[in-house]
Every structure is written in structure tokens, then in C-alpha cells.
Amino acid sequence: MTFIWNGKEETTGIYKKPTNKPIFLTKNDVINDEISNRLNHGGYYKACYMFSAEQYPYWEKLYPELDWSWGMFGENLTVSDFDENEVFLGDIYKVGNALVQIAQYRQPCYKLGYKFGTQKVIKQFVEHGFGGTYLSILEEGNVKVNDTFTLMERAENKISVAQLFNLVHSKNKDQHLLKIAANSKALPAKKRTLLKSHITES
């Protein structure tokens, strides 16, 4: 989709609709998914974005005037029973015939604000604290409706998806969690370096 932002035409893949057809997860993206900005989206650590179905009622109550359907947050996978306090950075899951790893956090941008009709949703998204997660694809494969996530390997040092999201967006960062995240190879080197810069304890 194209839209006008600050007088310029921009493209976005945030407008997604549910599908009953399988989607194919590759090492760098989801086949046939529109990725307008390859600098900030797609790639090994952002191949697929998943969001919790349990978060939808909160947002539907805040924005009842919007036309709600799965994919509202631009996610490739809307997952039920996805508790972001119990899923950890680096965890490995089997879903469909793909093998995936919990990877980096979502940083909401103005395109989410455009879709919701107000840029205040970005602050609300951060304050709510449940941003979903990107996946790295360890083994490519198809995923379809009603496939289940099966935990194959738990991360050795645990920081949950929710903790990571809040850690990144908080001013006062938990030093213990910082060290775990900064040393996790589930995050790209650039993000690990950024997190290390906030470590003040030896």
C-alpha cells in the first residue's frame, strides 16, 4: 500500500489480512509479504513478526472505530496462548514444518500510527509493554492456520519477550537483564552493542 507522509509518497506492508492459505517462512522473509524498507525490515533477525491474539481485546477497546481483523499490527502470525512473559529470547520452536527462534523486539514507527489514525498509538504501544516478537527462521517451511508452536529448546539465560521489550524502551534499565540480552546471539550484533553501552555494572 502507498500513502502520503510529510508530503512524500511512502509504501508499507503493515496492512495485512487473514488468510487460510499456508505461508512460507524463509531465512529472510515471508514469501509474498510486502517489505517496503529492507534496511529496517526483513532479514535474518526479522524474517517473520508474530503478535499475540490475547492482546487484541485491549486494543479493540481503545480503538473501537477501527476495522479489526487478525494482522492489524502488521504481524505475519497472530498466535493464541502466546504469553510474552513465558516466551524467552533465544527459545527455539517448531511450527508447521519450520523451525524458528525468538529474536528481536518490535520498535513501533509512524506507519503504525498512520494505520491507527493517530501517532499517540506509538506511545501507548510502548507503555502497554506487549510488542510481540520477530522470529529468525532456522529451518524454512510452511505454516498454516491452527498449527501449534512446540518448544524444542529453551534459552539458557532467560529474558522474556515482555522483559526485553520493556528493557529496551525503559529509561532505567535492569542491569542483570541487560547483560543477558547483550550476550544473546538471538539478537543482531548491532543491537547487542547498543545494549552493552547501557551496562554500568562490572
mmCIF file of the C-alpha atoms, coordinates in Angstrom:
data_MODEL
# 
_entry.id   MODEL 
# 
loop_
_atom_site.group_PDB 
_atom_site.id 
_atom_site.type_symbol 
_atom_site.label_atom_id 
_atom_site.label_alt_id 
_atom_site.label_comp_id 
_atom_site.label_asym_id 
_atom_site.label_entity_id 
_atom_site.label_seq_id 
_atom_site.pdbx_PDB_ins_code 
_atom_site.Cartn_x 
_atom_site.Cartn_y 
_atom_site.Cartn_z 
_atom_site.occupancy 
_atom_site.B_iso_or_equiv 
_atom_site.pdbx_formal_charge 
_atom_site.auth_seq_id 
_atom_site.auth_comp_id 
_atom_site.auth_asym_id 
_atom_site.auth_atom_id 
_atom_site.pdbx_PDB_model_num 
ATOM 1   C CA . MET A 1 1   ? 0.000   0.000   0.000  1.00 0.00 ? 1   MET A CA 1 
ATOM 2   C CA . THR A 1 2   ? 1.107   3.571   -0.665 1.00 0.00 ? 2   THR A CA 1 
ATOM 3   C CA . PHE A 1 3   ? 0.257   6.644   1.396  1.00 0.00 ? 3   PHE A CA 1 
ATOM 4   C CA . ILE A 1 4   ? 1.390   10.257  1.736  1.00 0.00 ? 4   ILE A CA 1 
ATOM 5   C CA . TRP A 1 5   ? 3.561   11.118  4.726  1.00 0.00 ? 5   TRP A CA 1 
ATOM 6   C CA . ASN A 1 6   ? 5.026   14.611  5.188  1.00 0.00 ? 6   ASN A CA 1 
ATOM 7   C CA . GLY A 1 7   ? 4.320   15.354  1.542  1.00 0.00 ? 7   GLY A CA 1 
ATOM 8   C CA . LYS A 1 8   ? 6.063   12.243  0.225  1.00 0.00 ? 8   LYS A CA 1 
ATOM 9   C CA . GLU A 1 9   ? 4.655   9.013   -1.118 1.00 0.00 ? 9   GLU A CA 1 
ATOM 10  C CA . GLU A 1 10  ? 5.589   6.035   1.024  1.00 0.00 ? 10  GLU A CA 1 
ATOM 11  C CA . THR A 1 11  ? 4.887   2.316   0.832  1.00 0.00 ? 11  THR A CA 1 
ATOM 12  C CA . THR A 1 12  ? 4.099   -0.045  3.684  1.00 0.00 ? 12  THR A CA 1 
ATOM 13  C CA . GLY A 1 13  ? 3.385   -3.707  4.282  1.00 0.00 ? 13  GLY A CA 1 
ATOM 14  C CA . ILE A 1 14  ? 1.619   -3.094  7.598  1.00 0.00 ? 14  ILE A CA 1 
ATOM 15  C CA . TYR A 1 15  ? -1.820  -3.612  6.056  1.00 0.00 ? 15  TYR A CA 1 
ATOM 16  C CA . LYS A 1 16  ? -2.336  -7.356  6.336  1.00 0.00 ? 16  LYS A CA 1 
ATOM 17  C CA . LYS A 1 17  ? -5.432  -9.552  6.214  1.00 0.00 ? 17  LYS A CA 1 
ATOM 18  C CA . PRO A 1 18  ? -6.056  -13.108 7.446  1.00 0.00 ? 18  PRO A CA 1 
ATOM 19  C CA . THR A 1 19  ? -5.503  -15.958 5.016  1.00 0.00 ? 19  THR A CA 1 
ATOM 20  C CA . ASN A 1 20  ? -6.437  -19.633 5.061  1.00 0.00 ? 20  ASN A CA 1 
ATOM 21  C CA . LYS A 1 21  ? -3.558  -20.468 2.752  1.00 0.00 ? 21  LYS A CA 1 
ATOM 22  C CA . PRO A 1 22  ? -0.193  -21.629 4.163  1.00 0.00 ? 22  PRO A CA 1 
ATOM 23  C CA . ILE A 1 23  ? 2.574   -19.042 4.313  1.00 0.00 ? 23  ILE A CA 1 
ATOM 24  C CA . PHE A 1 24  ? 6.194   -19.972 3.643  1.00 0.00 ? 24  PHE A CA 1 
ATOM 25  C CA . LEU A 1 25  ? 8.852   -18.731 6.054  1.00 0.00 ? 25  LEU A CA 1 
ATOM 26  C CA . THR A 1 26  ? 12.280  -18.180 4.508  1.00 0.00 ? 26  THR A CA 1 
ATOM 27  C CA . LYS A 1 27  ? 15.553  -17.195 6.183  1.00 0.00 ? 27  LYS A CA 1 
ATOM 28  C CA . ASN A 1 28  ? 14.972  -13.552 5.236  1.00 0.00 ? 28  ASN A CA 1 
ATOM 29  C CA . ASP A 1 29  ? 11.222  -13.007 4.973  1.00 0.00 ? 29  ASP A CA 1 
ATOM 30  C CA . VAL A 1 30  ? 7.780   -14.471 4.393  1.00 0.00 ? 30  VAL A CA 1 
ATOM 31  C CA . ILE A 1 31  ? 7.121   -15.331 0.749  1.00 0.00 ? 31  ILE A CA 1 
ATOM 32  C CA . ASN A 1 32  ? 4.814   -12.782 -0.933 1.00 0.00 ? 32  ASN A CA 1 
ATOM 33  C CA . ASP A 1 33  ? 4.933   -10.434 2.055  1.00 0.00 ? 33  ASP A CA 1 
ATOM 34  C CA . GLU A 1 34  ? 5.464   -6.804  1.085  1.00 0.00 ? 34  GLU A CA 1 
ATOM 35  C CA . ILE A 1 35  ? 8.603   -5.374  2.706  1.00 0.00 ? 35  ILE A CA 1 
ATOM 36  C CA . SER A 1 36  ? 8.909   -1.730  1.759  1.00 0.00 ? 36  SER A CA 1 
ATOM 37  C CA . ASN A 1 37  ? 12.091  -0.947  3.677  1.00 0.00 ? 37  ASN A CA 1 
ATOM 38  C CA . ARG A 1 38  ? 14.679  -3.742  3.627  1.00 0.00 ? 38  ARG A CA 1 
ATOM 39  C CA . LEU A 1 39  ? 17.000  -1.648  5.788  1.00 0.00 ? 39  LEU A CA 1 
ATOM 40  C CA . ASN A 1 40  ? 14.665  -1.884  8.788  1.00 0.00 ? 40  ASN A CA 1 
ATOM 41  C CA . HIS A 1 41  ? 12.511  -4.911  7.989  1.00 0.00 ? 41  HIS A CA 1 
ATOM 42  C CA . GLY A 1 42  ? 13.126  -8.461  6.867  1.00 0.00 ? 42  GLY A CA 1 
ATOM 43  C CA . GLY A 1 43  ? 16.486  -10.172 7.078  1.00 0.00 ? 43  GLY A CA 1 
ATOM 44  C CA . TYR A 1 44  ? 17.642  -12.987 9.320  1.00 0.00 ? 44  TYR A CA 1 
ATOM 45  C CA . TYR A 1 45  ? 16.661  -11.417 12.659 1.00 0.00 ? 45  TYR A CA 1 
ATOM 46  C CA . LYS A 1 46  ? 13.360  -10.003 11.378 1.00 0.00 ? 46  LYS A CA 1 
ATOM 47  C CA . ALA A 1 47  ? 12.214  -12.666 8.965  1.00 0.00 ? 47  ALA A CA 1 
ATOM 48  C CA . CYS A 1 48  ? 8.747   -13.027 10.487 1.00 0.00 ? 48  CYS A CA 1 
ATOM 49  C CA . TYR A 1 49  ? 6.761   -10.984 13.022 1.00 0.00 ? 49  TYR A CA 1 
ATOM 50  C CA . MET A 1 50  ? 4.337   -12.588 15.436 1.00 0.00 ? 50  MET A CA 1 
ATOM 51  C CA . PHE A 1 51  ? 1.810   -10.972 17.752 1.00 0.00 ? 51  PHE A CA 1 
ATOM 52  C CA . SER A 1 52  ? -0.451  -12.280 20.495 1.00 0.00 ? 52  SER A CA 1 
ATOM 53  C CA . ALA A 1 53  ? -4.162  -12.756 19.828 1.00 0.00 ? 53  ALA A CA 1 
ATOM 54  C CA . GLU A 1 54  ? -4.733  -12.183 23.558 1.00 0.00 ? 54  GLU A CA 1 
ATOM 55  C CA . GLN A 1 55  ? -3.653  -8.548  23.190 1.00 0.00 ? 55  GLN A CA 1 
ATOM 56  C CA . TYR A 1 56  ? -6.386  -7.724  20.673 1.00 0.00 ? 56  TYR A CA 1 
ATOM 57  C CA . PRO A 1 57  ? -9.242  -7.047  23.164 1.00 0.00 ? 57  PRO A CA 1 
ATOM 58  C CA . TYR A 1 58  ? -7.144  -4.360  24.888 1.00 0.00 ? 58  TYR A CA 1 
ATOM 59  C CA . TRP A 1 59  ? -6.607  -2.512  21.622 1.00 0.00 ? 59  TRP A CA 1 
ATOM 60  C CA . GLU A 1 60  ? -10.119 -3.048  20.292 1.00 0.00 ? 60  GLU A CA 1 
ATOM 61  C CA . LYS A 1 61  ? -11.450 -1.342  23.421 1.00 0.00 ? 61  LYS A CA 1 
ATOM 62  C CA . LEU A 1 62  ? -9.092  1.620   22.888 1.00 0.00 ? 62  LEU A CA 1 
ATOM 63  C CA . TYR A 1 63  ? -9.898  1.922   19.163 1.00 0.00 ? 63  TYR A CA 1 
ATOM 64  C CA . PRO A 1 64  ? -13.427 0.549   18.640 1.00 0.00 ? 64  PRO A CA 1 
ATOM 65  C CA . GLU A 1 65  ? -13.900 2.597   15.472 1.00 0.00 ? 65  GLU A CA 1 
ATOM 66  C CA . LEU A 1 66  ? -11.244 0.685   13.539 1.00 0.00 ? 66  LEU A CA 1 
ATOM 67  C CA . ASP A 1 67  ? -11.976 -2.240  11.224 1.00 0.00 ? 67  ASP A CA 1 
ATOM 68  C CA . TRP A 1 68  ? -10.485 -5.079  13.270 1.00 0.00 ? 68  TRP A CA 1 
ATOM 69  C CA . SER A 1 69  ? -9.121  -8.334  11.883 1.00 0.00 ? 69  SER A CA 1 
ATOM 70  C CA . TRP A 1 70  ? -6.057  -10.507 12.505 1.00 0.00 ? 70  TRP A CA 1 
ATOM 71  C CA . GLY A 1 71  ? -2.914  -8.875  11.141 1.00 0.00 ? 71  GLY A CA 1 
ATOM 72  C CA . MET A 1 72  ? -3.890  -5.453  12.476 1.00 0.00 ? 72  MET A CA 1 
ATOM 73  C CA . PHE A 1 73  ? -0.396  -4.815  13.835 1.00 0.00 ? 73  PHE A CA 1 
ATOM 74  C CA . GLY A 1 74  ? 1.323   -5.882  10.629 1.00 0.00 ? 74  GLY A CA 1 
ATOM 75  C CA . GLU A 1 75  ? 2.156   -9.311  12.010 1.00 0.00 ? 75  GLU A CA 1 
ATOM 76  C CA . ASN A 1 76  ? 2.704   -12.317 9.789  1.00 0.00 ? 76  ASN A CA 1 
ATOM 77  C CA . LEU A 1 77  ? 1.472   -14.690 12.502 1.00 0.00 ? 77  LEU A CA 1 
ATOM 78  C CA . THR A 1 78  ? -1.263  -13.982 15.047 1.00 0.00 ? 78  THR A CA 1 
ATOM 79  C CA . VAL A 1 79  ? -0.765  -16.553 17.798 1.00 0.00 ? 79  VAL A CA 1 
ATOM 80  C CA . SER A 1 80  ? -3.142  -17.587 20.574 1.00 0.00 ? 80  SER A CA 1 
ATOM 81  C CA . ASP A 1 81  ? -1.849  -18.604 24.025 1.00 0.00 ? 81  ASP A CA 1 
ATOM 82  C CA . PHE A 1 82  ? 1.270   -16.522 23.344 1.00 0.00 ? 82  PHE A CA 1 
ATOM 83  C CA . ASP A 1 83  ? 2.217   -15.283 26.827 1.00 0.00 ? 83  ASP A CA 1 
ATOM 84  C CA . GLU A 1 84  ? 5.069   -12.825 26.371 1.00 0.00 ? 84  GLU A CA 1 
ATOM 85  C CA . ASN A 1 85  ? 6.071   -13.322 29.999 1.00 0.00 ? 85  ASN A CA 1 
ATOM 86  C CA . GLU A 1 86  ? 6.686   -17.026 29.374 1.00 0.00 ? 86  GLU A CA 1 
ATOM 87  C CA . VAL A 1 87  ? 8.402   -16.947 25.953 1.00 0.00 ? 87  VAL A CA 1 
ATOM 88  C CA . PHE A 1 88  ? 12.112  -16.118 26.037 1.00 0.00 ? 88  PHE A CA 1 
ATOM 89  C CA . LEU A 1 89  ? 14.683  -14.557 23.746 1.00 0.00 ? 89  LEU A CA 1 
ATOM 90  C CA . GLY A 1 90  ? 16.547  -17.388 22.019 1.00 0.00 ? 90  GLY A CA 1 
ATOM 91  C CA . ASP A 1 91  ? 13.860  -20.038 22.536 1.00 0.00 ? 91  ASP A CA 1 
ATOM 92  C CA . ILE A 1 92  ? 13.511  -22.411 19.579 1.00 0.00 ? 92  ILE A CA 1 
ATOM 93  C CA . TYR A 1 93  ? 10.101  -23.665 18.414 1.00 0.00 ? 93  TYR A CA 1 
ATOM 94  C CA . LYS A 1 94  ? 8.765   -25.975 15.751 1.00 0.00 ? 94  LYS A CA 1 
ATOM 95  C CA . VAL A 1 95  ? 5.711   -24.593 13.937 1.00 0.00 ? 95  VAL A CA 1 
ATOM 96  C CA . GLY A 1 96  ? 4.319   -26.244 10.825 1.00 0.00 ? 96  GLY A CA 1 
ATOM 97  C CA . ASN A 1 97  ? 7.424   -27.623 9.143  1.00 0.00 ? 97  ASN A CA 1 
ATOM 98  C CA . ALA A 1 98  ? 9.533   -24.589 10.033 1.00 0.00 ? 98  ALA A CA 1 
ATOM 99  C CA . LEU A 1 99  ? 11.993  -24.262 12.918 1.00 0.00 ? 99  LEU A CA 1 
ATOM 100 C CA . VAL A 1 100 ? 12.041  -20.752 14.376 1.00 0.00 ? 100 VAL A CA 1 
ATOM 101 C CA . GLN A 1 101 ? 13.892  -18.845 17.072 1.00 0.00 ? 101 GLN A CA 1 
ATOM 102 C CA . ILE A 1 102 ? 12.589  -15.982 19.204 1.00 0.00 ? 102 ILE A CA 1 
ATOM 103 C CA . ALA A 1 103 ? 14.609  -12.990 18.027 1.00 0.00 ? 103 ALA A CA 1 
ATOM 104 C CA . GLN A 1 104 ? 14.459  -9.241  18.316 1.00 0.00 ? 104 GLN A CA 1 
ATOM 105 C CA . TYR A 1 105 ? 11.880  -6.831  19.649 1.00 0.00 ? 105 TYR A CA 1 
ATOM 106 C CA . ARG A 1 106 ? 9.457   -4.565  17.789 1.00 0.00 ? 106 ARG A CA 1 
ATOM 107 C CA . GLN A 1 107 ? 10.147  -0.847  17.653 1.00 0.00 ? 107 GLN A CA 1 
ATOM 108 C CA . PRO A 1 108 ? 6.868   0.770   16.532 1.00 0.00 ? 108 PRO A CA 1 
ATOM 109 C CA . CYS A 1 109 ? 7.117   3.544   13.957 1.00 0.00 ? 109 CYS A CA 1 
ATOM 110 C CA . TYR A 1 110 ? 4.926   6.206   12.363 1.00 0.00 ? 110 TYR A CA 1 
ATOM 111 C CA . LYS A 1 111 ? 3.401   3.675   9.964  1.00 0.00 ? 111 LYS A CA 1 
ATOM 112 C CA . LEU A 1 112 ? 1.581   2.038   12.873 1.00 0.00 ? 112 LEU A CA 1 
ATOM 113 C CA . GLY A 1 113 ? 0.367   5.497   13.842 1.00 0.00 ? 113 GLY A CA 1 
ATOM 114 C CA . TYR A 1 114 ? -0.825  6.154   10.309 1.00 0.00 ? 114 TYR A CA 1 
ATOM 115 C CA . LYS A 1 115 ? -2.788  2.916   10.256 1.00 0.00 ? 115 LYS A CA 1 
ATOM 116 C CA . PHE A 1 116 ? -4.429  3.658   13.609 1.00 0.00 ? 116 PHE A CA 1 
ATOM 117 C CA . GLY A 1 117 ? -5.174  7.252   12.644 1.00 0.00 ? 117 GLY A CA 1 
ATOM 118 C CA . THR A 1 118 ? -3.043  8.788   15.406 1.00 0.00 ? 118 THR A CA 1 
ATOM 119 C CA . GLN A 1 119 ? 0.624   8.841   16.313 1.00 0.00 ? 119 GLN A CA 1 
ATOM 120 C CA . LYS A 1 120 ? -0.270  8.599   20.009 1.00 0.00 ? 120 LYS A CA 1 
ATOM 121 C CA . VAL A 1 121 ? -0.681  4.839   19.500 1.00 0.00 ? 121 VAL A CA 1 
ATOM 122 C CA . ILE A 1 122 ? 3.112   4.510   19.400 1.00 0.00 ? 122 ILE A CA 1 
ATOM 123 C CA . LYS A 1 123 ? 3.464   5.751   22.982 1.00 0.00 ? 123 LYS A CA 1 
ATOM 124 C CA . GLN A 1 124 ? 0.506   3.592   24.021 1.00 0.00 ? 124 GLN A CA 1 
ATOM 125 C CA . PHE A 1 125 ? 2.095   0.563   22.350 1.00 0.00 ? 125 PHE A CA 1 
ATOM 126 C CA . VAL A 1 126 ? 5.352   1.054   24.265 1.00 0.00 ? 126 VAL A CA 1 
ATOM 127 C CA . GLU A 1 127 ? 3.613   1.740   27.588 1.00 0.00 ? 127 GLU A CA 1 
ATOM 128 C CA . HIS A 1 128 ? 1.362   -1.314  27.253 1.00 0.00 ? 128 HIS A CA 1 
ATOM 129 C CA . GLY A 1 129 ? 4.512   -3.428  27.138 1.00 0.00 ? 129 GLY A CA 1 
ATOM 130 C CA . PHE A 1 130 ? 3.496   -6.287  24.851 1.00 0.00 ? 130 PHE A CA 1 
ATOM 131 C CA . GLY A 1 131 ? 5.055   -5.724  21.451 1.00 0.00 ? 131 GLY A CA 1 
ATOM 132 C CA . GLY A 1 132 ? 5.152   -9.248  20.055 1.00 0.00 ? 132 GLY A CA 1 
ATOM 133 C CA . THR A 1 133 ? 8.403   -10.590 18.672 1.00 0.00 ? 133 THR A CA 1 
ATOM 134 C CA . TYR A 1 134 ? 10.320  -11.144 15.478 1.00 0.00 ? 134 TYR A CA 1 
ATOM 135 C CA . LEU A 1 135 ? 11.448  -14.645 14.561 1.00 0.00 ? 135 LEU A CA 1 
ATOM 136 C CA . SER A 1 136 ? 14.597  -15.949 12.954 1.00 0.00 ? 136 SER A CA 1 
ATOM 137 C CA . ILE A 1 137 ? 13.950  -18.906 10.682 1.00 0.00 ? 137 ILE A CA 1 
ATOM 138 C CA . LEU A 1 138 ? 16.397  -21.725 11.402 1.00 0.00 ? 138 LEU A CA 1 
ATOM 139 C CA . GLU A 1 139 ? 14.698  -24.150 9.005  1.00 0.00 ? 139 GLU A CA 1 
ATOM 140 C CA . GLU A 1 140 ? 12.444  -22.815 6.258  1.00 0.00 ? 140 GLU A CA 1 
ATOM 141 C CA . GLY A 1 141 ? 8.951   -24.188 5.863  1.00 0.00 ? 141 GLY A CA 1 
ATOM 142 C CA . ASN A 1 142 ? 5.204   -23.692 5.575  1.00 0.00 ? 142 ASN A CA 1 
ATOM 143 C CA . VAL A 1 143 ? 2.986   -22.536 8.438  1.00 0.00 ? 143 VAL A CA 1 
ATOM 144 C CA . LYS A 1 144 ? -0.807  -22.691 8.262  1.00 0.00 ? 144 LYS A CA 1 
ATOM 145 C CA . VAL A 1 145 ? -3.878  -21.869 10.334 1.00 0.00 ? 145 VAL A CA 1 
ATOM 146 C CA . ASN A 1 146 ? -4.162  -23.970 13.527 1.00 0.00 ? 146 ASN A CA 1 
ATOM 147 C CA . ASP A 1 147 ? -0.517  -25.059 13.500 1.00 0.00 ? 147 ASP A CA 1 
ATOM 148 C CA . THR A 1 148 ? 0.909   -25.172 17.005 1.00 0.00 ? 148 THR A CA 1 
ATOM 149 C CA . PHE A 1 149 ? 4.195   -23.901 18.411 1.00 0.00 ? 149 PHE A CA 1 
ATOM 150 C CA . THR A 1 150 ? 6.132   -26.713 20.072 1.00 0.00 ? 150 THR A CA 1 
ATOM 151 C CA . LEU A 1 151 ? 9.060   -25.734 22.293 1.00 0.00 ? 151 LEU A CA 1 
ATOM 152 C CA . MET A 1 152 ? 12.195  -27.535 21.109 1.00 0.00 ? 152 MET A CA 1 
ATOM 153 C CA . GLU A 1 153 ? 14.892  -25.748 23.107 1.00 0.00 ? 153 GLU A CA 1 
ATOM 154 C CA . ARG A 1 154 ? 14.716  -23.229 25.936 1.00 0.00 ? 154 ARG A CA 1 
ATOM 155 C CA . ALA A 1 155 ? 17.237  -20.392 26.061 1.00 0.00 ? 155 ALA A CA 1 
ATOM 156 C CA . GLU A 1 156 ? 19.936  -20.982 28.678 1.00 0.00 ? 156 GLU A CA 1 
ATOM 157 C CA . ASN A 1 157 ? 19.834  -17.472 30.149 1.00 0.00 ? 157 ASN A CA 1 
ATOM 158 C CA . LYS A 1 158 ? 16.265  -16.251 30.268 1.00 0.00 ? 158 LYS A CA 1 
ATOM 159 C CA . ILE A 1 159 ? 14.854  -12.845 29.404 1.00 0.00 ? 159 ILE A CA 1 
ATOM 160 C CA . SER A 1 160 ? 11.220  -12.948 28.332 1.00 0.00 ? 160 SER A CA 1 
ATOM 161 C CA . VAL A 1 161 ? 9.787   -11.247 25.273 1.00 0.00 ? 161 VAL A CA 1 
ATOM 162 C CA . ALA A 1 162 ? 7.939   -8.816  27.569 1.00 0.00 ? 162 ALA A CA 1 
ATOM 163 C CA . GLN A 1 163 ? 11.048  -8.115  29.649 1.00 0.00 ? 163 GLN A CA 1 
ATOM 164 C CA . LEU A 1 164 ? 13.120  -7.446  26.539 1.00 0.00 ? 164 LEU A CA 1 
ATOM 165 C CA . PHE A 1 165 ? 10.528  -5.057  25.096 1.00 0.00 ? 165 PHE A CA 1 
ATOM 166 C CA . ASN A 1 166 ? 10.304  -3.125  28.352 1.00 0.00 ? 166 ASN A CA 1 
ATOM 167 C CA . LEU A 1 167 ? 14.069  -3.181  28.874 1.00 0.00 ? 167 LEU A CA 1 
ATOM 168 C CA . VAL A 1 168 ? 14.710  -1.571  25.501 1.00 0.00 ? 168 VAL A CA 1 
ATOM 169 C CA . HIS A 1 169 ? 12.078  1.129   25.976 1.00 0.00 ? 169 HIS A CA 1 
ATOM 170 C CA . SER A 1 170 ? 12.723  1.963   29.646 1.00 0.00 ? 170 SER A CA 1 
ATOM 171 C CA . LYS A 1 171 ? 14.970  4.746   30.919 1.00 0.00 ? 171 LYS A CA 1 
ATOM 172 C CA . ASN A 1 172 ? 16.134  2.840   33.995 1.00 0.00 ? 172 ASN A CA 1 
ATOM 173 C CA . LYS A 1 173 ? 17.398  -0.441  32.614 1.00 0.00 ? 173 LYS A CA 1 
ATOM 174 C CA . ASP A 1 174 ? 17.740  -3.569  34.718 1.00 0.00 ? 174 ASP A CA 1 
ATOM 175 C CA . GLN A 1 175 ? 21.447  -4.387  34.669 1.00 0.00 ? 175 GLN A CA 1 
ATOM 176 C CA . HIS A 1 176 ? 21.010  -8.136  35.068 1.00 0.00 ? 176 HIS A CA 1 
ATOM 177 C CA . LEU A 1 177 ? 18.600  -8.333  32.135 1.00 0.00 ? 177 LEU A CA 1 
ATOM 178 C CA . LEU A 1 178 ? 20.818  -6.009  30.101 1.00 0.00 ? 178 LEU A CA 1 
ATOM 179 C CA . LYS A 1 179 ? 23.714  -8.432  30.407 1.00 0.00 ? 179 LYS A CA 1 
ATOM 180 C CA . ILE A 1 180 ? 21.568  -11.388 29.345 1.00 0.00 ? 180 ILE A CA 1 
ATOM 181 C CA . ALA A 1 181 ? 20.209  -9.568  26.286 1.00 0.00 ? 181 ALA A CA 1 
ATOM 182 C CA . ALA A 1 182 ? 23.562  -8.047  25.342 1.00 0.00 ? 182 ALA A CA 1 
ATOM 183 C CA . ASN A 1 183 ? 25.131  -11.507 25.214 1.00 0.00 ? 183 ASN A CA 1 
ATOM 184 C CA . SER A 1 184 ? 22.321  -13.274 23.372 1.00 0.00 ? 184 SER A CA 1 
ATOM 185 C CA . LYS A 1 185 ? 23.188  -14.292 19.828 1.00 0.00 ? 185 LYS A CA 1 
ATOM 186 C CA . ALA A 1 186 ? 19.464  -14.295 19.082 1.00 0.00 ? 186 ALA A CA 1 
ATOM 187 C CA . LEU A 1 187 ? 19.894  -10.528 18.673 1.00 0.00 ? 187 LEU A CA 1 
ATOM 188 C CA . PRO A 1 188 ? 21.940  -8.951  15.858 1.00 0.00 ? 188 PRO A CA 1 
ATOM 189 C CA . ALA A 1 189 ? 25.420  -7.703  16.764 1.00 0.00 ? 189 ALA A CA 1 
ATOM 190 C CA . LYS A 1 190 ? 24.412  -4.050  16.337 1.00 0.00 ? 190 LYS A CA 1 
ATOM 191 C CA . LYS A 1 191 ? 21.600  -4.390  18.873 1.00 0.00 ? 191 LYS A CA 1 
ATOM 192 C CA . ARG A 1 192 ? 23.853  -6.259  21.307 1.00 0.00 ? 192 ARG A CA 1 
ATOM 193 C CA . THR A 1 193 ? 26.429  -3.466  21.089 1.00 0.00 ? 193 THR A CA 1 
ATOM 194 C CA . LEU A 1 194 ? 23.720  -0.883  21.758 1.00 0.00 ? 194 LEU A CA 1 
ATOM 195 C CA . LEU A 1 195 ? 22.557  -2.769  24.833 1.00 0.00 ? 195 LEU A CA 1 
ATOM 196 C CA . LYS A 1 196 ? 26.129  -3.192  26.099 1.00 0.00 ? 196 LYS A CA 1 
ATOM 197 C CA . SER A 1 197 ? 26.539  0.585   26.001 1.00 0.00 ? 197 SER A CA 1 
ATOM 198 C CA . HIS A 1 198 ? 23.945  0.838   28.788 1.00 0.00 ? 198 HIS A CA 1 
ATOM 199 C CA . ILE A 1 199 ? 25.721  -1.578  31.126 1.00 0.00 ? 199 ILE A CA 1 
ATOM 200 C CA . THR A 1 200 ? 27.155  0.319   34.070 1.00 0.00 ? 200 THR A CA 1 
ATOM 201 C CA . GLU A 1 201 ? 27.889  -2.547  36.467 1.00 0.00 ? 201 GLU A CA 1 
ATOM 202 C CA . SER A 1 202 ? 31.051  -4.642  36.084 1.00 0.00 ? 202 SER A CA 1 
# 
